[in-house]
C-alpha cells in the first residue's frame, strides 16, 4: 500500500512541477536544478526525521 501512495504522490508532484516550469519565467534548466536540490533536501531531512522515531 505504501508503494501505491508513494507512486501516486510522485506522479502528482511531477505533473505539478511540469506545470510550474511552464509558467515561471527564465530558463527552466536552472529551475529544474533548484527543484531537484530542494527535493534532495526534503528527502534528507525526512529520512533523519523518520530515523529519530
N, C-alpha and C positions, 0 to 999 in steps of 0.2 A: 504493500500500500504506500509506503514511503517513497518508493521509486516513482509511482504514478504522480504523486504530489510534486515531487522534485521536477519531473519531466514537464508537468503542467506549468509550474512557475517559470521554468526555463523558457518554454515556448512563449508565454505571455511577456516575459521580460525582453526576449529577443524581438518580438513584434513591436513593443513599445520603444525599444532602443532604435529600431529601424525608422519608425515614425519620427522620433526625436531628431535623428540625424538628418532627416529630410527637411525639417522645419528650421533648425538653427542655422545661423549664418556662418560663413567661414569654411575652412577645409575640414571635411568630415574625418580625414585621417587622424588629425590631432584630437578631435572629439572622441574618436574610437579608441585611441591610445589612453586618453584620460578615463573613459568609462571602463576600459579593461583594467587599468590600475586601481580604480575605485572598487571594482568588483573583487579584485585580489585582496584589497584591504578589508573589505567586508567579510570575505571568507576567512581570512586570517583571524580577525577579531572574533568572529562567530566560533571558529574552531577552539580558540582559547577559552571562550565563554562556556562552551559545551564541556571542555576538559575539566573545568572547575566544578561542574555539577556532579 
